[in-house]
Amino acid sequence: MTTTGHAGVEMEMLHETATGIFLDAIETCSIEAAFDRRLRFTGDTLERLIPGDTPASINLKDFRRIFVIAIGKAAGPMVEVLGKRMTRRDGVRGICCSVSIPEKRSWRFRYFEGGHPLPNEGSLQAAKAALALLEQAHRDTLVIYLISGGGSALFDLPLDPSISLDDTIAFHRVLLGCGAPIAEINALRKRFSAVKGGRLAQAAGEATQISLLLPDVPIRALDALSSGPTIPNATTEAEVKDLLAKYDLLAQFPASVRAWFERENPPETRERRGLWAPLMARIAHQDSASARVHSPRYPAMFELLLSSHDLVEGARAHAEAAGFYTVVDNGCDDWDYADAAQYLLERFHALRAEHGRCCLISGGEVTVKLSREPGAGGRNQQFALTCALELARFAGHRLLVLSAGSDGIDGNTRSAGAIADTATVSRARSFGYDPEKSLAAFDACPLFTALGDTVVTGPTGHNLRDLRLLIADEG
């Protein structure tokens, strides 16, 4: 943002403050610190530090081999942290699939560069490699899954081998543009994929399995993280059909994908249900003894390392340290971007009427229903531009909205998001942009880039959902 005059300098400083709160919140969410709060390796013992319903410790000497499968935008950093903490090297092999191949690599791993937000050839090759590795797993094998956000696209393989990569990409593109919340999108991805909805864990048979999670989904919907490769699929066939009808998806799918979803008997095998019966029974608080089919040395472990809550609380702490009266409202999670903007702006104006220097924080994600040929942008820039049109009514006031993704990527752009203030619309028009047309075309990024108001971080190694800051500095 480049400005002139005293008011412009003050607004530029407010932009810097908002950006600083966002970056500090991400910095607070250290993967290493989160790992050390939850787990500890002492010699050949893996100790769980937070009490749970699984054993407090696992003896690595019980296993001849240890397989590590890392999936998602934080796969590289998670592999690096695990490698520093786990001194065991003998028998360790792994798969790492992320948006890029890390500079620091181990010969024990195979690395894949998957596609995001749409899968690519690397996505399919990584899934095939992981399934091939898990075919070698037995009761004397420990499998550690490192799962973070983005894995639904980065790591995928059609359950129907006749479906091509191009049709797989088209399937994902339709889902991303339909306006459905992530849990519904991933329910359909599970029906399509050979590695989602618990099918990856199914491939590991009797191996002991540990899932370490960095979710980009609501905590109440952890099975939507990377479409739940290690968590049982609770979505019924009736629910799948309802979703297909709700968003009129079958007509938009490629013919091969449409034929797959129209099959009368989807491949939900008795073996798969039998494998997961113990876990499903525990979730339902039922006696699972009679349902146990396989007998791993230790029960499956699921450990939540970080979440959107940690990101929001980090932002709250930094906003309060900067002197803002701070309120958190996550009530519009998974709402349409326009409805979320209206809701948060109404809450924001009510808040600043009582507290001239305030910060309203909102975590989670909003949804966008895309046109057939969207421009350059993402849900965060779409949200910010919507807010800009409303904030234009308050010219001269020091008000702004920052909306950005914790992964550093917003939609099909290299920006994490954008900042809008009371002068965004007038400045955009002076540069020859029509904000309403940019919004309608889902083409907000060129406008914000011209103004110097995109939030650019580069890949952060995180994916803890989005963060929205609505700030007033008139106290």
Backbone torsions as a table, in degrees:
resi	resn	phi	psi	omega
1	MET	NA	124.6	177.0
2	THR	-115.7	125.8	-175.1
3	THR	-134.2	167.5	174.6
4	THR	-132.0	156.8	178.9
5	GLY	83.2	163.9	-177.2
6	HIS	-61.5	-45.3	-178.7
7	ALA	-62.9	-39.0	179.3
8	GLY	-65.1	-38.9	178.8
9	VAL	-65.6	-41.1	178.7
10	GLU	-63.0	-40.2	179.3
11	MET	-67.6	-38.1	177.8
12	GLU	-62.2	-39.5	177.4
13	MET	-64.3	-36.8	179.0
14	LEU	-67.9	-36.6	173.4
15	HIS	-58.2	-44.8	-179.5
16	GLU	-64.3	-38.7	178.7
17	THR	-63.7	-46.0	-179.6
18	ALA	-63.2	-44.1	178.0
19	THR	-61.4	-40.0	179.1
20	GLY	-62.8	-40.2	178.0
21	ILE	-62.7	-43.7	179.4
22	PHE	-62.0	-48.8	-177.7
23	LEU	-66.9	-38.4	179.1
24	ASP	-65.9	-36.1	178.4
25	ALA	-63.5	-40.9	177.4
26	ILE	-65.1	-43.0	-179.4
27	GLU	-62.2	-32.8	179.3
28	THR	-63.3	-30.8	-175.7
29	CYS	-86.3	67.4	-179.7
30	SER	-75.5	125.7	178.5
31	ILE	-64.0	-41.1	-179.9
32	GLU	-61.2	-46.5	-178.7
33	ALA	-65.0	-40.4	179.4
34	ALA	-64.1	-41.7	178.1
35	PHE	-59.1	-44.8	-176.0
36	ASP	-72.3	-21.4	175.4
37	ARG	-75.4	-23.0	-173.0
38	ARG	-105.2	-37.9	-171.8
39	LEU	-134.4	154.6	176.1
40	ARG	-147.3	131.8	173.4
41	PHE	-97.2	123.1	175.5
42	THR	-124.1	102.3	-174.9
43	GLY	62.5	-121.5	179.9
44	ASP	-98.7	18.6	-179.0
45	THR	-114.5	130.5	172.1
46	LEU	-101.0	117.7	-175.7
47	GLU	-109.8	132.3	175.0
48	ARG	-89.8	120.4	-173.3
49	LEU	-86.5	-23.5	178.4
50	ILE	-99.5	123.8	-178.8
51	PRO	-57.3	142.9	178.8
52	GLY	-154.8	-168.3	-177.2
53	ASP	-94.9	14.2	176.7
54	THR	-119.8	166.9	-176.1
55	PRO	-54.6	146.7	-178.4
56	ALA	-72.9	-18.7	-179.2
57	SER	-151.9	156.7	177.5
58	ILE	-131.4	130.9	178.7
59	ASN	-89.1	113.3	-177.7
60	LEU	-66.4	-18.4	177.7
61	LYS	-68.1	-14.8	178.3
62	ASP	-73.2	-7.7	-172.5
63	PHE	-122.4	133.6	177.2
64	ARG	-77.7	-34.0	-179.8
65	ARG	-134.3	150.2	176.1
66	ILE	-126.7	119.1	177.4
67	PHE	-103.6	135.8	178.1
68	VAL	-119.9	124.3	177.5
69	ILE	-121.3	111.9	-177.2
70	ALA	-109.1	126.4	-174.3
71	ILE	-133.5	131.6	172.3
72	GLY	120.6	178.7	-174.6
73	LYS	-68.0	-22.6	178.1
74	ALA	-102.2	15.3	-175.4
75	ALA	-59.4	-46.5	-178.7
76	GLY	-59.2	-55.0	177.9
77	PRO	-59.3	-36.3	-179.6
78	MET	-68.0	-39.6	176.0
79	VAL	-63.2	-41.3	-179.2
80	GLU	-63.8	-43.8	179.3
81	VAL	-64.2	-45.1	178.5
82	LEU	-60.1	-41.0	179.9
83	GLY	-62.8	-34.3	177.9
84	LYS	-71.6	-34.1	-173.9
85	ARG	-87.7	-35.5	-176.2
86	MET	-95.3	109.7	-177.5
87	THR	-77.1	-19.5	178.3
88	ARG	-61.3	128.9	178.4
89	ARG	-122.6	-29.8	-177.0
90	ASP	-64.2	128.3	176.5
91	GLY	77.7	8.2	-178.6
92	VAL	-89.7	127.9	174.1
93	ARG	-140.1	154.6	-176.7
94	GLY	-158.1	169.9	175.7
95	ILE	-125.4	133.2	177.3
96	CYS	-129.3	119.2	-179.1
97	CYS	-126.7	119.4	-178.9
98	SER	-147.0	-170.1	-178.7
99	VAL	-73.3	-19.5	177.6
100	SER	-152.1	159.6	178.5
101	ILE	-87.4	123.1	-175.1
102	PRO	-65.9	153.8	178.2
103	GLU	-66.2	-41.4	178.0
104	LYS	-87.0	117.9	-177.1
105	ARG	-130.9	154.2	177.4
106	SER	-112.1	138.7	179.3
107	TRP	-66.5	-15.5	178.9
108	ARG	-75.9	-10.8	-177.4
109	PHE	-112.8	151.3	166.0
110	ARG	-104.5	130.4	-174.3
111	TYR	-109.0	138.9	-179.5
112	PHE	-132.8	140.7	175.4
113	GLU	-101.8	100.4	-179.8
114	GLY	-82.1	173.0	179.6
115	GLY	-99.3	147.0	176.5
116	HIS	-156.2	132.4	9.7
117	PRO	-83.5	0.0	177.3
118	LEU	-115.7	142.7	-179.3
119	PRO	-66.3	161.2	175.3
120	ASN	-134.6	-171.6	179.5
121	GLU	-60.4	-37.1	178.0
122	GLY	-61.8	-34.1	177.9
123	SER	-60.7	-45.4	-178.9
124	LEU	-71.2	-39.6	-179.8
125	GLN	-65.9	-37.4	178.3
126	ALA	-63.9	-42.6	179.3
127	ALA	-64.5	-41.7	177.7
128	LYS	-62.7	-41.5	-179.2
129	ALA	-65.7	-39.1	179.2
130	ALA	-66.0	-42.7	178.7
131	LEU	-64.8	-37.8	178.3
132	ALA	-65.2	-40.1	178.6
133	LEU	-64.6	-43.3	-177.1
134	LEU	-70.0	-19.6	174.2
135	GLU	-62.4	-22.7	-179.9
136	GLN	-88.6	-2.0	-176.7
137	ALA	-78.8	137.7	176.9
138	HIS	-133.5	-168.7	-177.5
139	ARG	-66.8	-20.8	178.8
140	ASP	-94.8	22.4	-179.6
141	THR	-115.5	136.6	171.1
142	LEU	-106.2	127.6	177.1
143	VAL	-112.3	123.3	177.2
144	ILE	-110.1	118.4	177.3
145	TYR	-99.3	129.8	175.6
146	LEU	-112.5	103.6	-168.6
147	ILE	-119.5	123.5	177.1
148	SER	-129.5	177.1	-175.7
149	GLY	-65.5	155.3	178.9
150	GLY	95.8	-10.2	-174.9
151	GLY	-67.4	-19.2	-179.3
152	SER	-62.0	-35.3	176.9
153	ALA	-95.4	-38.5	-175.6
154	LEU	-64.3	-27.2	-169.6
155	PHE	-138.2	102.1	-176.6
156	ASP	-155.9	157.8	177.8
157	LEU	-158.9	121.8	179.7
158	PRO	-59.6	137.9	176.2
159	LEU	-67.6	-27.5	174.4
160	ASP	-93.0	109.9	-175.6
161	PRO	-64.5	-13.9	179.5
162	SER	-80.4	-10.7	179.6
163	ILE	-79.7	125.1	-174.8
164	SER	-79.3	168.4	175.2
165	LEU	-61.5	-43.3	-179.7
166	ASP	-59.6	-41.1	179.4
167	ASP	-72.2	-32.1	175.4
168	THR	-64.3	-43.9	177.9
169	ILE	-61.9	-44.2	179.8
170	ALA	-62.0	-39.5	177.4
171	PHE	-59.7	-48.6	178.9
172	HIS	-63.4	-39.8	-178.6
173	ARG	-62.3	-43.1	178.7
174	VAL	-60.8	-45.0	-178.8
175	LEU	-62.9	-42.7	-177.6
176	LEU	-66.1	-28.2	-177.3
177	GLY	-97.1	2.5	-172.3
178	CYS	-84.7	-11.7	179.4
179	GLY	88.6	3.6	-179.9
180	ALA	-77.9	149.2	173.2
181	PRO	-66.5	161.5	-171.2
182	ILE	-61.5	-35.1	-178.8
183	ALA	-63.5	-37.9	179.1
184	GLU	-73.0	-39.8	176.9
185	ILE	-58.8	-45.5	-176.2
186	ASN	-73.8	-22.9	173.5
187	ALA	-62.5	-37.4	178.7
188	LEU	-76.8	-35.3	176.4
189	ARG	-61.5	-37.7	-179.9
190	LYS	-62.8	-39.7	-179.7
191	ARG	-65.5	-24.8	-173.9
192	PHE	-90.5	-28.3	-161.6
193	SER	-103.8	149.5	176.7
194	ALA	-84.5	-7.5	-175.4
195	VAL	-126.4	7.4	-178.9
196	LYS	-112.0	170.9	178.5
197	GLY	60.0	35.8	178.0
198	GLY	88.1	-4.4	-175.5
199	ARG	-70.3	-28.3	177.0
200	LEU	-66.2	-45.0	178.1
201	ALA	-65.6	-34.5	178.2
202	GLN	-58.1	-36.9	-177.7
203	ALA	-66.1	-18.0	-177.8
204	ALA	-85.8	-3.9	174.2
205	GLY	55.4	-123.4	-174.1
206	GLU	-88.4	6.6	178.9
207	ALA	-63.7	149.4	169.8
208	THR	-74.5	134.2	-172.2
209	GLN	-127.5	132.5	177.9
210	ILE	-122.4	127.1	177.4
211	SER	-112.4	117.5	175.9
212	LEU	-104.6	120.3	-165.4
213	LEU	-114.9	135.7	169.2
214	LEU	-122.9	87.7	-168.0
215	PRO	-79.9	145.0	169.7
216	ASP	-111.7	27.0	-179.1
217	VAL	-131.1	163.6	175.9
218	PRO	-57.5	143.1	-178.8
219	ILE	-58.8	-30.4	179.1
220	ARG	-69.5	-11.4	-176.1
221	ALA	-129.0	50.4	-177.6
222	LEU	-63.3	-21.9	178.0
223	ASP	-69.8	-7.7	176.0
224	ALA	-89.4	-11.3	178.6
225	LEU	-64.3	117.4	-175.5
226	SER	50.7	27.3	-178.7
227	SER	62.7	29.7	169.7
228	GLY	60.7	55.4	-179.6
229	PRO	-62.7	-23.7	-178.9
230	THR	-118.2	8.5	-177.6
231	ILE	-116.7	134.8	-177.2
232	PRO	-55.7	145.0	179.3
233	ASN	-86.7	111.5	-178.6
234	ALA	-92.8	-1.5	-178.7
235	THR	-73.6	129.0	179.9
236	THR	-87.4	163.4	177.6
237	GLU	-63.2	-34.6	178.3
238	ALA	-64.0	-40.7	178.5
239	GLU	-65.5	-38.3	176.6
240	VAL	-60.7	-45.7	179.8
241	LYS	-63.1	-37.7	178.6
242	ASP	-63.8	-41.2	179.3
243	LEU	-66.8	-40.6	178.1
244	LEU	-59.6	-40.2	179.8
245	ALA	-74.7	-40.2	-176.5
246	LYS	-57.6	-40.1	-177.3
247	TYR	-107.8	11.0	178.2
248	ASP	49.8	55.4	-170.6
249	LEU	-88.8	-34.4	-173.7
250	LEU	-57.0	-40.5	-178.8
251	ALA	-66.9	-21.1	-178.2
252	GLN	-92.5	-16.7	-177.9
253	PHE	-74.9	152.7	168.7
254	PRO	-60.6	157.6	-175.1
255	ALA	-56.6	-41.1	-177.9
256	SER	-66.0	-37.6	179.5
257	VAL	-73.4	-40.1	177.5
258	ARG	-60.0	-43.1	178.8
259	ALA	-62.5	-37.0	178.9
260	TRP	-62.8	-45.0	-178.3
261	PHE	-75.2	-17.2	179.1
262	GLU	-91.1	0.7	178.7
263	ARG	-61.3	142.2	-178.5
264	GLU	-74.4	-36.2	-175.6
265	ASN	-122.7	88.7	179.2
266	PRO	-64.7	152.3	-172.1
267	PRO	-79.7	61.9	173.0
268	GLU	-96.0	87.8	-168.8
269	THR	-73.5	155.9	176.1
270	ARG	-63.1	-32.3	180.0
271	GLU	-62.5	-40.3	-178.9
272	ARG	-67.1	-43.8	178.8
273	ARG	-64.9	-35.9	179.1
274	GLY	-65.9	-39.8	-179.5
275	LEU	-60.7	-41.0	-173.2
276	TRP	-95.3	1.2	-179.5
277	ALA	-54.7	-43.3	-179.9
278	PRO	-59.3	-45.2	-178.1
279	LEU	-67.9	-43.0	179.7
280	MET	-62.3	-36.8	179.7
281	ALA	-67.2	-40.3	178.2
282	ARG	-63.3	-40.6	178.7
283	ILE	-60.7	-38.0	-179.2
284	ALA	-85.9	5.5	179.9
285	HIS	58.9	42.6	178.1
286	GLN	-113.3	165.0	176.3
287	ASP	-73.2	121.3	-175.0
288	SER	-102.8	2.1	-172.9
289	ALA	-59.9	-43.6	-176.8
290	SER	-73.7	-16.3	-176.1
291	ALA	-90.0	-9.8	-173.5
292	ARG	-68.0	125.3	179.6
293	VAL	-107.1	-52.8	176.6
294	HIS	-95.1	159.5	-176.9
295	SER	-133.7	77.0	175.2
296	PRO	-64.5	161.0	-178.6
297	ARG	-62.9	-34.6	179.1
298	TYR	-132.6	149.8	175.9
299	PRO	-64.2	158.1	178.0
300	ALA	-61.6	141.4	-180.0
301	MET	-119.2	134.9	174.9
302	PHE	-123.9	122.7	-176.8
303	GLU	-126.1	121.8	178.4
304	LEU	-89.0	113.6	-176.2
305	LEU	-84.8	-47.5	179.8
306	LEU	-145.0	165.2	176.7
307	SER	-153.8	178.0	176.7
308	SER	-58.8	-29.3	178.3
309	HIS	-59.2	-40.7	179.7
310	ASP	-65.6	-39.1	178.3
311	LEU	-63.7	-46.2	-179.1
312	VAL	-64.4	-43.1	-179.6
313	GLU	-67.5	-33.5	174.4
314	GLY	-63.2	-42.7	177.6
315	ALA	-64.0	-40.7	179.2
316	ARG	-59.9	-46.1	-178.5
317	ALA	-61.8	-42.1	-178.2
318	HIS	-73.2	-33.7	176.9
319	ALA	-67.8	-41.4	177.9
320	GLU	-66.4	-38.4	177.6
321	ALA	-63.8	-28.8	178.2
322	ALA	-82.3	-0.6	174.3
323	GLY	95.3	12.1	-179.7
324	PHE	-90.5	140.2	167.1
325	TYR	-70.5	122.3	-166.0
326	THR	-120.4	135.1	177.8
327	VAL	-132.7	140.4	176.3
328	VAL	-108.4	131.7	176.6
329	ASP	-140.3	105.5	178.4
330	ASN	-101.3	19.6	-172.2
331	GLY	-68.3	-15.1	-177.7
332	CYS	-103.4	21.1	178.3
333	ASP	-58.8	130.9	178.8
334	ASP	70.8	13.8	175.4
335	TRP	-80.6	162.1	168.3
336	ASP	-59.8	142.2	-173.7
337	TYR	-57.7	-38.7	-178.3
338	ALA	-69.6	-41.6	177.6
339	ASP	-65.5	-40.1	178.8
340	ALA	-64.2	-41.0	179.2
341	ALA	-62.1	-45.6	179.8
342	GLN	-62.1	-44.3	-179.1
343	TYR	-62.3	-49.2	-176.3
344	LEU	-69.9	-35.8	178.2
345	LEU	-66.6	-39.7	176.0
346	GLU	-62.0	-43.3	178.6
347	ARG	-65.1	-39.6	-178.6
348	PHE	-63.9	-46.3	-178.7
349	HIS	-65.9	-36.4	176.3
350	ALA	-65.9	-38.7	-179.3
351	LEU	-67.8	-44.5	-176.9
352	ARG	-73.3	-17.6	174.8
353	ALA	-65.9	-27.1	179.4
354	GLU	-100.2	-28.8	-176.5
355	HIS	-133.7	102.1	-175.4
356	GLY	-62.8	-25.9	178.1
357	ARG	-116.6	98.0	-171.8
358	CYS	-143.9	163.3	178.3
359	CYS	-140.2	118.1	174.5
360	LEU	-98.0	123.8	-175.9
361	ILE	-111.6	135.7	178.4
362	SER	-137.4	127.1	177.8
363	GLY	-106.3	172.8	-179.2
364	GLY	99.3	-162.7	-175.6
365	GLU	-131.4	154.5	171.9
366	VAL	-109.7	164.5	-178.1
367	THR	-110.6	153.0	179.2
368	VAL	-134.7	129.9	173.1
369	LYS	-96.8	111.3	-171.0
370	LEU	-83.6	153.0	170.5
371	SER	-75.9	173.6	-178.2
372	ARG	-60.3	-39.8	-177.7
373	GLU	-128.3	77.4	-178.9
374	PRO	-68.4	158.6	176.3
375	GLY	-84.4	-148.5	-179.0
376	ALA	-97.2	118.8	-179.9
377	GLY	169.3	-173.6	179.1
378	GLY	-157.1	-179.5	-174.4
379	ARG	-61.8	-33.2	-178.6
380	ASN	-70.9	-43.2	178.4
381	GLN	-70.1	-32.9	176.0
382	GLN	-64.4	-43.5	177.8
383	PHE	-63.2	-45.9	-177.8
384	ALA	-63.2	-40.4	-179.6
385	LEU	-68.8	-36.4	174.2
386	THR	-59.3	-44.1	178.2
387	CYS	-65.5	-36.9	-179.4
388	ALA	-58.9	-40.7	-179.4
389	LEU	-63.6	-33.9	177.7
390	GLU	-79.1	-38.4	-178.9
391	LEU	-68.6	-19.0	179.3
392	ALA	-59.8	-20.5	179.0
393	ARG	-71.7	-10.9	-173.5
394	PHE	-116.8	43.3	-178.7
395	ALA	-54.3	135.6	179.8
396	GLY	92.7	-13.9	177.8
397	HIS	-88.5	149.4	179.1
398	ARG	-92.1	83.5	-179.6
399	LEU	-130.4	140.9	175.5
400	LEU	-151.5	162.3	175.4
401	VAL	-129.2	128.1	171.4
402	LEU	-113.4	131.2	174.7
403	SER	-135.4	122.7	-174.8
404	ALA	-153.7	154.3	178.4
405	GLY	-90.9	137.6	-177.1
406	SER	-68.8	-14.1	177.9
407	ASP	-85.7	-7.4	-179.6
408	GLY	85.5	7.5	-176.6
409	ILE	-131.4	131.0	176.5
410	ASP	-122.3	108.9	178.5
411	GLY	61.2	-130.2	-177.5
412	ASN	-98.9	28.4	-177.9
413	THR	-119.7	174.5	175.4
414	ARG	-98.0	10.1	177.5
415	SER	-96.9	151.4	173.9
416	ALA	-81.4	-25.0	-177.1
417	GLY	167.9	-148.2	-176.2
418	ALA	-157.1	165.4	175.1
419	ILE	-118.0	132.3	175.8
420	ALA	-121.2	144.3	176.2
421	ASP	-137.7	-170.1	-174.3
422	THR	-70.4	-15.2	-179.6
423	ALA	-105.6	1.1	-175.7
424	THR	-58.4	-47.1	-176.1
425	VAL	-64.6	-46.8	-179.5
426	SER	-65.6	-39.2	178.4
427	ARG	-66.5	-40.8	179.3
428	ALA	-61.5	-42.1	179.8
429	ARG	-66.7	-34.0	177.5
430	SER	-67.9	-21.3	176.8
431	PHE	-91.5	3.0	177.9
432	GLY	90.7	11.5	179.6
433	TYR	-96.0	149.7	174.4
434	ASP	-110.6	101.6	-174.3
435	PRO	-56.9	-38.7	179.8
436	GLU	-64.1	-41.6	178.6
437	LYS	-67.6	-39.3	177.4
438	SER	-61.3	-39.7	179.9
439	LEU	-66.8	-46.1	-178.1
440	ALA	-64.0	-31.2	-178.3
441	ALA	-90.8	4.3	-175.8
442	PHE	52.1	47.7	-173.3
443	ASP	-129.6	48.4	-174.0
444	ALA	-77.5	-25.5	-172.4
445	CYS	-61.8	-45.5	179.1
446	PRO	-57.7	-39.0	179.5
447	LEU	-62.9	-52.0	-178.3
448	PHE	-66.5	-33.6	177.9
449	THR	-64.7	-42.7	178.4
450	ALA	-61.4	-34.4	179.8
451	LEU	-82.0	-9.4	-175.1
452	GLY	73.8	25.3	-173.9
453	ASP	-114.3	18.2	169.7
454	THR	-78.5	153.1	174.1
455	VAL	-99.8	113.4	-175.6
456	VAL	-118.9	118.7	179.9
457	THR	-120.1	-20.9	-166.5
458	GLY	75.8	170.7	178.6
459	PRO	-56.1	129.6	-175.0
460	THR	-95.5	-12.9	-173.4
461	GLY	79.2	6.0	178.2
462	HIS	-120.1	167.2	168.7
463	ASN	-160.6	71.4	-176.2
464	LEU	-104.6	35.3	179.4
465	ARG	75.9	-167.5	-173.6
466	ASP	-100.2	162.7	177.1
467	LEU	-131.5	132.0	176.6
468	ARG	-120.0	130.3	178.3
469	LEU	-120.9	125.6	173.9
470	LEU	-115.4	113.4	-168.1
471	ILE	-122.2	134.9	171.1
472	ALA	-119.5	136.1	179.8
473	ASP	-131.3	70.5	-176.8
474	GLU	-130.8	22.1	-178.2
475	GLY	-79.7	NA	NA
